[in-house]
Amino acid sequence: MVRSAPTTSTACGSRWSSAATAWTRSTASSTGSRASWTGATGASRSWSRGCRASGRRVPLRRRGRPPGCHCRGVARSRPVHLLVRRPARRRAHPAPPPRRANERRVPVSAVVRVTRTVPAAADHVWQVLTDWSAQSDWIPLTRVRTTGDGLGHEVGGRIEAWTGVGRVGFLDTMVVTAWEPPRRCEVMHTGRLVRGPGLFAVTALGERHAVVTWEERLDLPLGRLGRAGWPLVRPLVRAGLGLALRRFEAYAVRRLPAA
């Protein structure tokens, strides 16, 4: 028996055409679930019982399904709406908060903070603490000076500090960003090695004592290598700041006016 295979439509809208090839049906199938068709060239093609989504028989290739067909075309085929792959939904990320016009974003990766109680009035402690050139007397291995006009006691004042022995060391440049005497002074480190905001704060404890706070919020150099080595360097930096404040306490007491 010779029959021409008709053009068949699947549920997904694709069409599988058998062209003008003549096919011969074989009755070798005993189950009746699949009928084998043999063409004039000797090639064979199998027809499934039918597609549940479309209710029609769909010719299948030896592997897979007709090109462009999203329906499986077998008795176990699923509904077409379950076979269509939907694009993944993108999650909406919250918008970042608006930045101020003069705000400068500084990546902070290290914070060091030390405090010290000084047996002196808060006003006297503030005057000695913010005498930038006199910091060379109590900060170890450091020479401090102001650059530009003025004493650096205003917003925009510039300060330079050289830390090291001889020519071996680094230069720390700073700009005063907040000036609130006699309580608070903030600077921004702008050097190549030390970058980030720094803070000096004085809190009065009665009339004869004051607490000095020195805080550094730094962006570590060398990227990931600097952040990985920071746990080893942090105790040394904290010890250095603590030593400086102990020396400042003795220096501030010596600078007290005679009774």
C-alpha positions in Angstrom: 0.0 0.0 0.0 1.5 3.4 -1.1 0.6 6.6 0.7 1.9 10.1 0.7 2.5 11.4 4.2 0.5 14.6 4.7 1.8 17.8 6.2 1.3 17.6 10.0 0.9 20.6 12.4 2.0 20.3 16.0 0.5 22.1 19.0 3.3 24.6 19.1 2.6 25.8 15.6 5.6 24.2 13.7 5.0 22.1 10.6 6.7 18.9 9.6 6.4 18.2 5.9 7.1 14.9 4.3 7.3 16.6 0.8 6.4 14.3 -2.0 8.0 11.1 -0.8 6.0 7.9 -1.1 5.8 5.8 2.0 4.9 2.1 2.3 3.1 0.9 5.5 4.4 -2.2 7.2 2.1 -4.4 9.3 5.0 -5.9 11.3 3.8 -4.0 14.4 2.0 -6.2 16.8 1.0 -3.7 19.4 -0.5 -1.2 17.1 0.9 1.7 19.0 3.4 2.5 16.3 3.2 2.0 12.6 6.3 1.8 10.5 6.5 3.5 7.1 9.2 2.8 4.6 9.9 5.2 1.7 11.0 4.5 -1.8 14.6 5.1 -0.9 14.6 2.5 1.9 14.5 5.0 4.8 12.0 4.3 7.5 10.0 6.7 9.6 7.8 6.0 12.7 4.6 7.6 13.6 3.6 8.0 17.2 0.1 7.3 18.5 -0.5 11.0 18.7 0.3 14.2 20.6 -2.0 14.9 23.6 -1.7 18.6 23.1 -2.9 18.6 19.5 -4.6 15.2 19.2 -2.9 14.5 15.9 -0.2 12.1 14.9 3.2 13.7 14.5 6.1 12.1 12.5 9.2 11.8 14.6 12.8 11.7 13.6 15.1 8.9 14.8 16.3 11.3 17.5 14.3 14.1 19.1 11.5 15.8 17.4 10.9 17.9 14.2 12.9 21.1 13.9 11.2 24.1 15.5 8.7 21.9 17.4 8.3 22.6 21.1 5.8 19.8 21.6 7.3 16.4 22.4 4.9 14.6 20.1 4.7 11.4 22.2 2.1 9.9 24.4 3.8 11.3 27.5 4.0 14.8 26.1 3.1 17.7 28.4 0.8 20.6 27.6 2.4 23.2 25.4 2.1 26.0 28.1 4.3 23.9 30.4 7.0 23.3 27.7 7.5 26.9 26.8 10.4 28.4 28.7 9.6 31.8 30.1 12.3 34.4 30.6 13.6 34.8 34.1 12.3 37.8 36.0 14.9 40.3 37.0 14.8 41.5 40.6 14.6 45.2 41.0 17.5 46.4 43.1 16.8 49.4 45.5 18.2 52.7 44.3 21.2 54.0 46.2 20.6 57.0 48.5 21.2 60.3 46.8 24.6 61.8 47.4 25.3 65.3 48.5 26.9 67.8 46.1 30.1 68.1 48.1 30.2 64.5 49.5 33.2 62.5 48.6 32.8 58.7 48.6 35.8 57.1 50.4 35.9 53.2 50.6 36.7 52.5 54.2 38.2 49.1 55.0 40.0 49.7 58.4 39.0 51.5 61.6 41.3 52.2 64.5 40.2 54.0 67.6 42.0 54.8 70.8 41.0 57.0 73.8 42.9 58.5 76.7 41.9 60.4 79.8 44.0 63.5 80.4 44.1 65.3 83.8 43.5 68.7 82.4 40.6 71.0 81.4 39.0 70.4 78.1 39.9 73.8 76.7 43.5 73.3 77.5 43.6 69.8 76.0 42.0 71.1 72.8 44.6 73.9 72.4 47.5 71.5 72.9 46.0 68.8 70.7 45.4 71.1 67.7 48.8 72.8 67.9 49.8 71.0 64.7 53.5 71.9 64.7 53.8 70.8 68.3 52.5 67.3 67.5 56.1 66.5 66.5 56.9 66.5 70.3 54.5 63.7 71.2 53.8 61.6 68.0 56.7 59.1 67.6 59.0 59.5 64.5 56.7 62.2 63.0 57.3 65.8 62.0 54.1 67.9 61.4 53.7 71.3 59.8 51.0 73.4 58.2 51.0 74.4 54.6 49.5 77.5 53.1 48.2 80.6 55.0 47.0 80.3 58.6 47.5 77.8 61.4 45.2 75.2 60.0 42.5 76.0 62.5 39.7 76.3 59.9 37.9 74.1 57.3 40.2 73.8 54.3 43.4 74.1 56.3 46.2 71.9 55.0 48.6 69.8 57.1 51.6 67.6 56.2 53.1 64.9 58.4 56.3 63.0 57.6 56.6 59.7 59.4 59.9 57.7 59.2 63.6 57.8 60.0 65.7 60.1 57.8 64.6 59.7 54.2 62.9 56.4 54.7 59.2 56.9 55.5 56.0 58.3 54.0 54.3 61.7 53.7 50.8 62.1 55.0 48.9 65.0 53.6 45.7 66.1 55.2 42.9 68.6 54.7 40.7 69.9 57.6 37.0 69.0 56.8 35.4 69.9 60.1 36.3 72.3 62.8 34.2 72.5 66.0 36.3 73.9 68.9 36.7 72.8 71.6 35.2 69.4 70.8 35.8 68.0 67.4 38.2 68.2 64.4 38.0 66.0 61.3 40.6 65.7 58.6 40.8 63.9 55.3 44.0 62.0 54.5 44.9 62.5 50.9 48.4 60.9 50.7 49.4 58.0 48.5 49.8 55.5 51.3 47.3 56.8 53.9 43.8 57.8 52.7 40.5 58.3 54.5 39.0 60.4 57.3 40.6 61.0 60.7 39.1 62.4 63.9 40.2 64.2 67.0 37.5 64.6 69.7 37.7 66.0 73.2 35.0 65.3 75.8 35.0 67.1 79.1 34.9 65.1 82.4 34.2 67.8 84.9 36.5 70.8 85.1 39.9 69.1 85.5 39.7 66.0 83.2 39.0 65.3 79.6 38.8 62.3 77.3 40.7 62.4 74.1 39.6 60.2 71.2 41.7 59.5 68.2 40.0 57.6 65.4 41.2 56.7 61.9 39.0 55.3 59.2 41.4 54.3 56.4 41.2 52.9 52.9 44.0 50.4 53.0 46.5 50.4 50.1 47.4 47.4 47.9 43.8 46.3 47.4 43.0 42.7 48.5 46.6 42.2 49.6 46.3 45.2 52.0 43.0 44.0 53.4 44.4 40.5 53.9 47.4 41.7 55.8 45.5 44.3 57.9 44.8 41.9 60.8 48.5 41.6 61.3 49.2 45.3 61.0 46.3 46.6 63.0 47.8 45.7 66.5 50.9 47.7 65.5 49.0 50.7 64.3 46.8 50.6 67.4 49.9 50.3 69.7 51.5 53.3 67.9 48.4 55.5 68.4 48.1 54.4 72.0 51.8 55.3 72.6 51.2 58.7 71.0 48.3 59.5 73.3 50.3 58.4 76.4 53.0 60.8 75.4 50.4 63.5 74.7 49.0 63.1 78.2 52.4 63.8 79.7 53.0 66.7 77.3 49.7 68.3 78.0 50.3 68.1 81.8 53.7 69.8 81.3 52.0 72.6 79.3 49.6 73.4 82.1 49.9 77.0 83.3 51.6 77.5 86.6 49.2 77.9 89.5 
